[in-house]
Amino acid sequence: MRILQVSSAATWGGGETHVVELAEHLRKRGHDVVIVGRHGSPLTPGIELPFLNSADVFTAMRLRSHFKNGKFDIVHAHVARDYTVVAAAAWGLPGPKVVFTRHLLLPIRRHFFYRRVDAWIAPTSQILKTLAPLEPRHAAVIPNWVDVERFAYRPHALHQPVTIGLLGQISPHKGEDDAIEAMRKLGNGFRLLIAGKGDASYTTALKQRAAGLPVEFPGFVSQEEFFARIDILIVPSHEEPFGIVLLEAMAAGIPVIATARGGPLDIISSPLEGILVSPRDPHALANALQSLADDNPRRSTIVQNARQRVEKHFDMRNVIARIEELYGQIVSPQRHEDTKKAGIN
């Protein structure tokens, strides 16, 4: 298939890694993949367009000419502000088939141009529910992924004190304040590392709140170094759309605790893979941390099962094969159905 991946992202982040890995792996599977993005984009796009905003008529017209001349089978957009531009560009054309991935948990507004969308991808079942008002022609839960081969499985004995890690953007909705309050309940047998960057004033307020507690703010750290330093990873977000860092820790042999809202509900399917607690509940978080630290056999079981779950359900090779299958299903539905009936992979 000839496939166009569209992302107007101007900076590098998890979403941009997602697009590049998808494009690279699809190429390895024999597809012709072109990336469309802004000039100077970290994605190094093969086609550069302005993408001024969600109503950028000029970009839509330029994109439409590429649809006509490039004979693409699939155009796949990943950023919400690109949806209307891509759908408008494809309006009235017999091809390509249009696929959108919705990464946000926020409700999505109906739009006339969304009638041109052939399929929506939701990384979690919770995000899929937000698409219901659109009455999509086709929608599927296909999760985000990790490249399991990048993560050596290295479970280790607990440090003294037990080291808890929180990694990512430092922001109020990520629950750092709840993690600090949990430390107040745990005592001196634990320490907390809050790694990452965020708003300076909020970070300063967190440091003041953590005064006198064994809480450190190492700033930006390499993931490999961070995982070697911590014994338990926590994701205490009030609501997490997905939670890639959970998959990464699970692949590396780090036991995880997350809040039971959003993406973690799909990632952790059993208490034997990780622990889910109520959001905004420092007491529940502290209890979960204490019980996990006190139970060596339970931790061992959790990290083994977690690694197996990531390998089976979230490894890049397995997940991208599902996206490829979705593409084939909407490009040639009858051929796809005949192939399935014949048992041909």
C-alpha positions as CSV (number, residue, x, y, z in Angstrom):
1,M,0.0,0.0,0.0
2,R,1.0,3.6,-0.5
3,I,0.4,5.4,2.8
4,L,0.5,9.1,3.8
5,Q,1.1,9.8,7.6
6,V,0.1,13.3,8.6
7,S,1.3,15.2,11.7
8,S,1.7,19.0,12.1
9,A,3.6,18.6,15.3
10,A,6.4,21.2,15.7
11,T,8.3,19.7,18.6
12,W,9.4,16.2,19.5
13,G,7.4,14.0,21.9
14,G,5.6,10.7,22.4
15,G,3.2,11.4,19.5
16,E,6.0,12.2,17.1
17,T,7.9,9.0,18.1
18,H,4.6,7.1,17.4
19,V,4.4,8.5,13.9
20,V,8.1,7.8,13.0
21,E,8.0,4.3,14.4
22,L,4.8,3.5,12.6
23,A,6.2,4.8,9.3
24,E,9.5,3.0,9.7
25,H,7.9,-0.3,10.6
26,L,5.3,-0.1,7.8
27,R,8.2,0.4,5.4
28,K,9.9,-2.7,6.7
29,R,6.7,-4.6,6.0
30,G,6.9,-3.5,2.3
31,H,4.7,-0.4,2.2
32,D,5.5,2.9,0.6
33,V,5.1,5.5,3.4
34,V,5.4,9.3,3.1
35,I,5.2,11.6,6.1
36,V,3.5,15.1,5.8
37,G,4.4,17.8,8.2
38,R,5.5,21.3,8.8
39,H,8.7,22.9,7.5
40,G,11.5,22.2,10.0
41,S,9.4,19.5,11.7
42,P,11.5,17.0,13.8
43,L,9.7,14.3,11.8
44,T,11.7,15.3,8.7
45,P,8.6,15.1,6.4
46,G,8.8,14.1,2.8
47,I,6.1,16.7,2.1
48,E,6.1,20.0,3.9
49,L,3.0,22.2,4.3
50,P,2.2,25.2,6.5
51,F,-0.6,23.6,8.8
52,L,-1.5,27.1,10.1
53,N,-4.6,25.9,12.0
54,S,-7.6,23.6,11.8
55,A,-9.2,25.8,9.1
56,D,-6.1,26.2,6.9
57,V,-7.7,26.1,3.4
58,F,-4.4,26.6,1.6
59,T,-2.9,23.5,3.3
60,A,-6.1,21.5,2.5
61,M,-5.8,22.5,-1.2
62,R,-2.1,21.5,-1.4
63,L,-2.8,18.3,0.4
64,R,-5.7,17.6,-2.0
65,S,-3.4,17.9,-4.9
66,H,-1.0,15.3,-3.3
67,F,-4.0,13.0,-2.8
68,K,-4.9,13.2,-6.5
69,N,-1.3,12.9,-7.9
70,G,0.2,10.5,-5.4
71,K,-2.4,7.7,-5.7
72,F,-2.3,7.0,-1.9
73,D,-4.4,4.1,-0.5
74,I,-4.4,5.5,3.0
75,V,-4.0,8.9,4.7
76,H,-3.6,8.7,8.4
77,A,-3.7,11.8,10.7
78,H,-2.6,11.8,14.3
79,V,-3.0,15.3,15.6
80,A,-6.5,16.7,16.4
81,R,-6.0,20.1,14.7
82,D,-5.2,18.3,11.4
83,Y,-8.4,16.3,11.3
84,T,-10.6,18.9,9.5
85,V,-7.8,19.9,7.1
86,V,-7.2,16.3,6.1
87,A,-10.9,15.4,5.8
88,A,-11.6,18.5,3.8
89,A,-8.7,17.7,1.4
90,A,-10.1,14.3,0.8
91,W,-13.8,15.4,0.5
92,G,-15.4,14.1,-2.8
93,L,-12.3,12.1,-3.9
94,P,-12.8,8.4,-4.4
95,G,-9.4,7.8,-2.6
96,P,-7.5,7.6,-0.4
97,K,-9.2,6.0,2.6
98,V,-9.0,8.3,5.6
99,V,-7.9,7.1,9.1
100,F,-7.7,9.3,12.3
101,T,-6.1,8.3,15.6
102,R,-7.6,10.0,18.6
103,H,-5.1,10.3,21.4
104,L,-7.1,12.5,23.8
105,L,-9.7,11.6,26.4
106,L,-11.5,14.9,25.9
107,P,-14.9,14.8,24.2
108,I,-14.7,15.4,20.5
109,R,-17.1,17.7,18.7
110,R,-19.1,16.5,15.7
111,H,-18.0,18.1,12.4
112,F,-19.4,17.9,8.9
113,F,-16.1,16.8,7.4
114,Y,-15.8,13.8,9.7
115,R,-18.3,12.1,7.4
116,R,-15.3,11.6,5.1
117,V,-13.4,9.5,7.7
118,D,-13.3,5.8,7.0
119,A,-11.9,4.6,10.3
120,W,-11.0,5.9,13.7
121,I,-8.3,4.4,16.0
122,A,-8.6,4.8,19.8
123,P,-5.7,3.7,21.9
124,T,-8.0,2.7,24.8
125,S,-11.5,1.7,25.3
126,Q,-12.2,4.9,27.3
127,I,-11.1,7.0,24.3
128,L,-13.3,4.8,22.0
129,K,-16.4,5.8,24.1
130,T,-15.7,9.5,23.4
131,L,-16.0,8.8,19.7
132,A,-19.6,7.5,20.0
133,P,-21.3,10.9,19.2
134,L,-19.6,10.9,15.8
135,E,-21.3,7.6,14.9
136,P,-18.1,6.5,13.1
137,R,-18.3,4.2,10.1
138,H,-15.6,2.1,11.7
139,A,-13.7,2.4,15.0
140,A,-11.3,0.1,16.7
141,V,-9.2,0.0,19.9
142,I,-5.6,-0.4,18.9
143,P,-3.2,0.6,21.7
144,N,0.0,2.6,21.6
145,W,3.1,0.5,21.8
146,V,6.6,0.0,22.9
147,D,9.5,-1.6,21.2
148,V,10.0,-4.5,23.7
149,E,13.4,-5.3,22.2
150,R,14.7,-1.9,23.5
151,F,14.0,-2.8,27.1
152,A,16.1,-5.4,28.9
153,Y,14.1,-7.3,31.5
154,R,16.1,-6.5,34.7
155,P,14.1,-6.9,37.9
156,H,16.2,-6.1,40.9
157,A,16.2,-6.3,44.7
158,L,14.8,-3.3,46.6
159,H,17.1,-0.4,47.4
160,Q,17.3,1.0,50.9
161,P,15.4,3.2,51.3
162,V,12.8,1.9,48.8
163,T,12.9,4.2,45.8
164,I,9.7,5.3,44.2
165,G,9.8,6.9,40.7
166,L,7.5,9.3,38.9
167,L,8.7,10.2,35.4
168,G,7.3,12.6,32.8
169,Q,5.8,16.0,32.5
170,I,5.5,17.8,35.9
171,S,1.9,19.1,35.8
172,P,-1.0,19.4,38.3
173,H,-3.1,16.7,36.6
174,K,-0.2,14.2,36.9
175,G,-0.7,13.9,40.6
176,E,2.7,14.8,42.0
177,D,1.0,16.4,45.0
178,D,-0.7,13.2,45.8
179,A,2.6,11.3,45.6
180,I,4.2,13.8,48.0
181,E,1.3,13.4,50.5
182,A,1.7,9.6,50.2
183,M,5.3,10.1,51.2
184,R,4.1,11.9,54.3
185,K,2.3,8.7,55.3
186,L,5.0,6.3,54.5
187,G,7.9,7.5,56.6
188,N,11.6,7.2,56.2
189,G,11.8,3.8,54.7
190,F,11.0,5.3,51.3
191,R,12.2,8.1,49.0
192,L,10.5,9.6,46.0
193,L,12.1,10.8,42.7
194,I,10.0,13.1,40.6
195,A,11.9,13.4,37.3
196,G,11.0,15.5,34.3
197,K,10.2,19.1,33.5
198,G,7.3,21.4,33.8
199,D,6.1,24.8,34.7
200,A,8.7,26.4,37.0
201,S,6.2,28.0,39.4
202,Y,4.4,24.7,39.9
203,T,7.6,22.8,40.4
204,T,8.7,25.3,43.0
205,A,5.4,24.9,44.8
206,L,5.9,21.1,44.8
207,K,9.4,21.5,46.3
208,Q,8.0,23.7,49.0
209,R,5.3,21.2,49.8
210,A,7.9,18.4,49.9
211,A,10.2,20.3,52.3
212,G,11.4,17.9,55.0
213,L,10.4,14.8,53.1
214,P,12.7,12.3,51.3
215,V,11.6,13.7,47.9
216,E,14.1,14.6,45.1
217,F,13.6,16.5,41.8
218,P,16.4,15.3,39.5
219,G,15.1,17.1,36.5
220,F,15.6,15.6,33.1
221,V,17.1,12.1,33.3
222,S,17.7,9.3,30.9
223,Q,15.1,6.6,31.2
224,E,17.7,3.8,31.5
225,E,19.4,5.6,34.4
226,F,16.1,6.3,36.1
227,F,14.8,2.7,35.9
228,A,18.0,1.5,37.4
229,R,17.5,3.9,40.4
230,I,13.9,3.1,41.2
231,D,12.1,0.1,42.7
232,I,8.5,1.0,41.9
233,L,7.1,3.3,39.2
234,I,3.9,5.2,40.0
235,V,1.6,7.0,37.7
236,P,-0.8,8.9,40.0
237,S,-2.4,11.0,37.3
238,H,-6.0,12.3,37.9
239,E,-6.8,10.9,34.4
240,E,-4.2,9.4,32.0
241,P,-5.1,9.2,28.3
242,F,-2.7,6.2,27.8
243,G,0.5,5.9,29.8
244,I,3.5,4.8,27.7
245,V,5.8,5.0,30.7
246,L,3.8,2.2,32.3
247,L,4.5,-0.1,29.4
248,E,8.2,0.8,29.4
249,A,8.5,0.1,33.1
250,M,6.6,-3.2,32.8
251,A,8.9,-4.2,30.0
252,A,12.0,-3.4,32.0
253,G,10.9,-5.4,35.1
254,I,9.8,-2.5,37.3
255,P,6.6,-3.0,39.2
256,V,4.0,-0.3,38.6
257,I,1.2,1.4,40.5
258,A,-1.3,3.7,38.6
259,T,-4.6,5.3,39.1
260,A,-7.7,3.5,37.8
261,R,-8.7,6.2,35.3
262,G,-8.1,6.2,31.6
263,G,-5.3,4.3,29.9
264,P,-4.0,2.3,32.9
265,L,-7.4,0.4,33.0
266,D,-6.5,-1.1,29.6
267,I,-2.8,-1.6,30.3
268,I,-3.1,-3.3,33.7
269,S,-5.7,-6.1,33.2
270,S,-5.1,-7.9,36.5
271,P,-3.7,-7.3,40.1
272,L,-1.1,-9.8,39.0
273,E,0.4,-7.3,36.5
274,G,0.3,-4.1,38.5
275,I,-1.7,-2.2,41.1
276,L,-4.6,0.3,40.4
277,V,-5.7,2.8,43.0
278,S,-8.3,5.5,43.1
279,P,-7.1,8.9,41.8
280,R,-6.5,11.8,44.2
281,D,-6.2,9.4,47.1
282,P,-2.8,9.6,48.7
283,H,-3.8,7.2,51.5
284,A,-4.6,4.5,49.0
285,L,-1.4,5.2,47.1
286,A,0.7,4.9,50.3
287,N,-1.0,1.6,51.3
288,A,-0.3,0.2,47.8
289,L,3.3,1.2,48.0
290,Q,3.8,-0.2,51.5
291,S,2.1,-3.5,50.6
292,L,4.1,-4.0,47.4
293,A,7.4,-3.2,49.1
294,D,6.6,-5.7,51.9
295,D,5.8,-8.6,49.6
296,N,8.8,-9.9,47.6
297,P,6.9,-12.9,46.1
298,R,4.1,-10.6,44.9
299,R,6.5,-8.2,43.3
300,S,8.2,-11.1,41.5
301,T,4.9,-12.4,40.2
302,I,3.8,-8.9,39.0
303,V,7.0,-8.1,37.1
304,Q,7.0,-11.5,35.3
305,N,3.3,-11.2,34.3
306,A,3.7,-7.5,33.3
307,R,6.5,-8.3,30.9
308,Q,4.5,-11.1,29.3
309,R,1.5,-8.8,28.9
310,V,3.6,-6.1,27.2
311,E,5.2,-8.7,24.9
312,K,1.8,-10.1,23.9
313,H,-0.4,-7.0,23.6
314,F,1.8,-3.9,23.4
315,D,4.9,-4.8,21.4
316,M,5.4,-2.6,18.4
317,R,5.5,-5.5,15.9
318,N,2.1,-6.9,17.1
319,V,0.3,-3.6,17.3
320,I,1.5,-2.2,14.0
321,A,0.4,-5.4,12.4
322,R,-3.1,-4.6,13.7
323,I,-3.0,-1.1,12.1
324,E,-1.8,-2.7,8.9
325,E,-4.8,-5.1,9.1
326,L,-7.2,-2.2,9.6
327,Y,-5.8,-0.4,6.5
328,G,-6.3,-3.6,4.5
329,Q,-9.8,-4.0,5.8
330,I,-11.0,-0.5,4.7
331,V,-9.0,-0.4,1.4
332,S,-10.2,-3.8,0.2
333,P,-13.0,-5.0,2.5
334,Q,-14.1,-8.0,0.4
335,R,-10.5,-9.2,-0.2
336,H,-9.9,-8.8,3.6
337,E,-13.0,-10.9,4.4
338,D,-12.1,-13.6,1.8
339,T,-8.6,-13.8,3.3
340,K,-9.9,-14.2,6.8
341,K,-12.3,-16.9,5.7
342,A,-9.5,-18.7,4.0
343,G,-7.3,-18.5,7.1
344,I,-4.5,-16.7,5.2
345,N,-2.3,-14.3,7.2
